[in-house]
Amino acid sequence: MSADEQMTAALSRLTANEKECLRRRLLPQTAKEMALDLGISPHAVEKRLKMARTKLGVSSSLAAARLLAAADRYQPLVPEPSDLSQAVVGADGGTAAAPFSQRRPRLSLRKGLTMIALLCLAALVAQDVPAAAGTAAAPTTDHLGDMATRKVGMDEAAAFIRPGFLDKDKDRSGFLDARELSALEPRNSDRDPSLPAAPPPGAPDPAAAAKWMGKMDTNRDNKVSEQEYVSYMMPWILWQGVPADWHAAP
């Protein structure tokens, strides 16, 4: 089974409720906000997101949501039916309005496709993508939009991403530490405007280190593994593609 077939199979194993929570993650909504809309507990939302991550083999709910959004981009954006009834009976015997997903009117195919495209674009723009240093195995990824690209499956995408991690792991520890992560943030006009001004060249950049650690360190051990790095980059590469003439080393 090819990587694309594996991903299709993994996506097909997602339940309607798991898909709905992933789509809401791109809005973006927190687990508490989803719980309020769906009439369930935040714990139930977290359980659905965890199951979705496990099925798709990614470490973050945002990465899983982006994979689903990419797969959905040719389908109308109609939330899956909830497993709750049309009316929820309250503790006082009264009924509450149906969950958000059941009250939302169905969208036309054209409007649905437009909304999917906008959501995916917004999600990708919101995700900072570190500039990968060029290597023989993988050219830079920061200017992929300026060259001809081709779509790849997860295995080939991972092969394209890994050399960037190895290049950034200067001490060959197998992890990116705070110092190495701070190097991902430009110190010129491309710097994130929400960060403090860049320190002088060669000086530590704690704000940049904290930013990238917060984005990539999903298990909160204060270092970023190759798997965490690949998982962070994967949705963008699957969406954008790789240079048309690039091929993984044998």
C-alpha positions in Angstrom: 0.0 0.0 0.0 1.4 3.4 -1.0 1.8 6.3 1.5 -1.2 8.0 -0.1 -3.3 4.9 0.2 -2.2 4.6 3.8 -3.3 8.2 4.5 -6.6 7.6 2.8 -7.2 4.5 4.8 -6.3 6.4 8.0 -8.6 9.2 7.2 -11.4 6.8 6.5 -11.0 5.4 10.0 -11.9 8.7 11.6 -15.4 8.8 13.1 -17.8 11.6 12.3 -17.3 13.1 15.7 -13.5 13.0 15.4 -13.7 14.8 12.1 -15.9 17.5 13.5 -13.6 18.2 16.3 -10.6 18.4 13.9 -12.5 20.8 11.7 -13.3 23.0 14.6 -9.6 22.9 15.6 -8.9 24.9 12.4 -11.5 27.6 13.2 -9.7 27.8 15.7 -11.7 26.5 18.7 -10.4 25.3 22.0 -11.5 22.0 23.6 -13.7 24.0 26.0 -15.3 26.0 23.1 -16.0 22.8 21.2 -17.5 21.2 24.3 -19.9 24.1 24.8 -21.0 24.0 21.1 -21.4 20.2 21.0 -22.9 19.8 24.5 -20.3 17.4 25.7 -17.4 17.6 28.2 -13.9 19.0 27.4 -12.6 15.5 28.3 -14.7 13.9 25.6 -13.4 16.5 23.1 -9.8 15.7 24.1 -10.5 12.0 23.7 -11.8 12.5 20.2 -8.8 14.6 19.2 -6.4 12.1 20.7 -8.0 9.2 18.8 -7.7 11.2 15.6 -4.0 11.9 16.2 -3.4 8.3 16.8 -5.2 7.1 13.7 -3.3 9.7 11.5 0.0 9.1 13.2 0.7 12.7 14.0 1.6 14.3 17.3 -0.6 17.4 17.3 -4.3 18.0 16.7 -3.5 20.9 14.5 -1.4 18.7 12.2 -4.2 16.2 12.1 -6.8 18.9 11.3 -4.7 20.2 8.4 -4.4 16.7 6.9 -8.1 16.3 7.1 -8.6 19.8 5.6 -6.3 18.9 2.7 -8.2 15.7 2.1 -11.5 17.6 2.3 -10.7 20.4 -0.1 -12.7 18.8 -2.9 -15.7 18.1 -0.8 -18.4 20.4 0.6 -17.9 21.8 4.0 -20.8 20.1 5.8 -20.1 19.1 9.4 -20.8 15.5 10.1 -23.9 14.6 12.1 -23.3 14.6 15.9 -24.0 11.5 17.9 -26.4 13.7 20.0 -30.1 14.0 19.5 -31.7 17.1 18.1 -32.6 18.3 21.6 -30.6 17.8 24.7 -32.5 17.2 27.9 -31.2 19.4 30.8 -31.0 18.5 34.4 -34.3 20.4 35.1 -36.2 18.4 32.5 -36.1 21.2 29.9 -34.6 20.9 26.5 -31.6 22.9 25.1 -31.1 23.8 21.5 -29.5 21.2 19.2 -25.7 21.2 19.0 -24.1 23.8 16.7 -23.2 21.1 14.1 -26.9 20.2 13.7 -28.2 23.8 13.6 -25.7 24.9 10.9 -27.4 25.0 7.5 -25.9 22.9 4.7 -23.7 24.8 2.4 -23.6 24.5 -1.3 -20.7 22.6 -2.9 -19.3 25.8 -4.4 -19.4 27.7 -1.1 -18.1 24.7 0.7 -15.1 24.4 -1.5 -14.4 28.1 -1.1 -14.5 27.9 2.7 -12.3 24.9 2.7 -9.7 26.7 0.6 -9.8 29.7 2.8 -9.5 27.7 6.0 -6.6 25.7 4.6 -4.9 28.9 3.4 -5.5 30.6 6.8 -4.1 27.6 8.7 -1.0 27.4 6.5 -0.4 31.2 6.7 -0.8 31.0 10.5 1.8 28.2 10.7 5.4 29.6 10.7 7.6 27.3 8.6 11.3 27.5 9.5 13.6 28.0 6.6 15.4 24.8 5.9 19.1 25.1 5.1 19.9 23.7 1.7 21.5 20.3 1.5 22.3 17.8 -1.3 19.3 15.8 -0.2 16.8 18.5 0.3 16.7 22.1 -1.2 15.4 25.0 0.8 11.7 24.9 1.7 11.2 28.6 2.4 10.8 29.5 -1.3 8.8 26.5 -2.6 6.1 28.8 -3.8 8.5 30.3 -6.3 9.3 27.0 -8.1 7.5 24.1 -9.8 6.4 21.5 -7.3 4.8 18.1 -7.2 2.6 16.4 -4.6 4.1 13.6 -2.5 2.9 11.1 0.1 3.9 11.1 3.7 7.0 8.9 3.3 8.5 11.1 0.6 7.5 14.3 2.4 9.3 13.0 5.6 12.4 12.2 3.5 12.4 15.7 2.2 12.0 17.2 5.7 14.5 15.2 7.7 17.7 16.7 6.2 16.6 20.1 7.4 16.4 18.7 11.0 19.8 17.1 10.7 21.3 20.4 9.5 19.8 22.3 12.4 21.0 19.7 15.0 24.4 21.3 15.2 25.6 19.3 18.2 24.3 16.0 16.8 22.3 15.3 19.9 19.3 14.0 18.1 17.3 16.9 19.4 17.0 20.6 18.8 17.6 22.6 22.0 16.6 26.2 22.8 19.8 27.6 21.1 19.3 25.6 17.9 15.6 26.5 17.8 16.3 30.2 18.2 18.3 30.0 14.9 15.0 29.2 13.1 13.8 32.8 13.6 15.2 35.4 11.1 17.0 38.4 12.6 16.2 40.7 9.7 13.0 42.2 8.3 11.4 38.8 8.0 11.4 38.4 11.8 8.0 37.7 13.5 6.8 41.3 14.4 5.2 40.0 17.6 8.7 39.2 19.0 11.1 41.7 20.6 13.7 43.2 18.4 16.4 40.8 17.3 19.5 40.7 19.5 22.9 41.2 18.0 24.3 38.4 15.9 25.7 35.6 18.0 23.8 36.6 21.1 21.1 34.3 22.5 17.5 34.9 21.3 15.3 33.6 24.1 12.1 35.0 22.6 12.6 33.1 19.4 13.6 30.0 21.2 10.4 30.1 23.3 8.3 30.7 20.2 9.6 27.7 18.3 9.8 25.4 21.4 6.1 26.2 22.0 5.2 25.3 18.5 7.2 22.1 18.1 7.8 20.6 21.5 4.5 18.7 21.8 5.5 16.5 24.7 6.9 19.5 26.7 10.3 18.0 27.5 12.1 21.3 26.5 13.6 19.8 23.3 12.4 19.0 19.9 12.9 15.5 18.4 13.2 14.6 14.8 9.6 13.2 14.9 8.2 16.4 16.4 10.0 18.5 13.7 8.8 16.3 10.9 5.2 16.3 12.3 5.2 20.1 12.4 6.5 20.4 8.9 4.5 17.6 7.4 1.1 19.3 6.8 2.8 22.2 4.9 4.9 20.0 2.7 1.9 17.7 1.9 0.0 20.8 0.9 2.7 22.7 -0.9 4.6 19.7 -2.4 8.3 19.4 -3.1 10.4 20.7 -6.0 9.3 18.9 -9.1 12.9 17.7 -9.8 13.6 16.6 -6.3 13.9 12.9 -5.4 14.7 11.1 -2.2 18.2 9.7 -2.0 18.1 5.9 -2.6 
